Amino acid sequence: MKLYDLEPVADKITQDMLILGANGDHFIDYTLIGREINMLKNVKSLTFRLFTDKEDAQNHCNVGNGKLVVDEILDWICRINAEK
């Protein structure tokens, strides 16, 4: 995981950004998302969505409730496109 570091490229990201997190992720501590968000100073827009155990989507890659996650992504794409 140490090879995957956003910091060196974060300031180069200028498009709309969707970050999905999971409160029970066993690889990525969702409490670190604030640090990631703070690095993304040049994004056009930023949306963060935390999935939880109450939605059965709390695991890494939100395994358990794929439909909810895909619906969230599609809704986000539709919202972004509607703003253009």
C-alpha positions as CSV (number, residue, x, y, z in Angstrom):
1,M,0.0,0.0,0.0
2,K,3.0,2.3,0.5
3,L,3.5,2.4,-3.2
4,Y,0.1,4.1,-3.7
5,D,0.5,7.7,-2.6
6,L,-1.8,10.5,-3.7
7,E,0.3,13.3,-2.3
8,P,2.8,13.6,-5.3
9,V,0.0,14.1,-7.8
10,A,-2.9,15.5,-5.7
11,D,-2.3,19.1,-6.9
12,K,-2.5,18.0,-10.5
13,I,-6.0,16.6,-10.3
14,T,-8.5,19.2,-11.6
15,Q,-11.6,17.2,-12.5
16,D,-14.6,16.4,-10.5
17,M,-13.8,13.8,-7.8
18,L,-15.8,11.2,-6.0
19,I,-14.3,9.5,-3.0
20,L,-16.0,6.4,-1.6
21,G,-15.1,5.2,1.8
22,A,-16.2,2.4,4.1
23,N,-16.3,2.5,7.9
24,G,-15.2,-1.1,8.3
25,D,-12.6,-1.2,5.5
26,H,-9.8,-3.5,6.6
27,F,-7.2,-1.9,4.3
28,I,-7.9,1.8,4.4
29,D,-8.7,3.6,7.6
30,Y,-11.6,5.9,6.7
31,T,-10.5,8.4,9.3
32,L,-7.6,9.3,6.9
33,I,-10.0,10.6,4.3
34,G,-9.7,14.1,5.7
35,R,-6.0,14.1,4.9
36,E,-6.7,13.0,1.4
37,I,-9.4,15.6,0.9
38,N,-7.1,18.4,2.1
39,M,-4.5,17.4,-0.5
40,L,-7.0,17.8,-3.4
41,K,-6.9,21.6,-3.5
42,N,-7.4,21.9,-7.3
43,V,-10.3,19.6,-8.0
44,K,-13.3,21.1,-9.8
45,S,-15.6,19.5,-7.2
46,L,-15.3,16.9,-4.5
47,T,-17.9,14.5,-3.2
48,F,-17.2,12.1,-0.3
49,R,-19.5,9.2,0.5
50,L,-19.0,6.9,3.5
51,F,-20.7,3.6,3.4
52,T,-21.6,1.9,6.7
53,D,-22.4,-1.5,8.2
54,K,-26.1,-0.3,8.4
55,E,-26.1,-0.3,4.6
56,D,-24.1,-3.6,4.5
57,A,-21.4,-1.8,2.5
58,Q,-18.8,-1.3,5.2
59,N,-16.1,-3.5,3.7
60,H,-13.2,-2.7,1.4
61,C,-14.6,-1.8,-2.1
62,N,-18.0,-1.8,-0.3
63,V,-18.4,-5.5,-0.8
64,G,-21.8,-6.6,0.5
65,N,-24.0,-4.0,-1.2
66,G,-22.7,-3.6,-4.8
67,K,-26.0,-2.2,-6.0
68,L,-26.0,0.7,-3.5
69,V,-22.4,1.6,-4.5
70,V,-23.1,1.4,-8.3
71,D,-26.3,3.5,-7.8
72,E,-24.3,6.1,-5.8
73,I,-21.7,6.3,-8.6
74,L,-24.3,6.6,-11.3
75,D,-26.2,9.2,-9.4
76,W,-23.0,11.2,-8.9
77,I,-22.3,11.1,-12.6
78,C,-25.8,12.3,-13.4
79,R,-25.5,15.1,-10.9
80,I,-22.1,16.2,-12.3
81,N,-23.4,16.1,-15.9
82,A,-26.6,18.0,-15.0
83,E,-24.4,20.9,-13.6
84,K,-22.6,21.3,-16.9
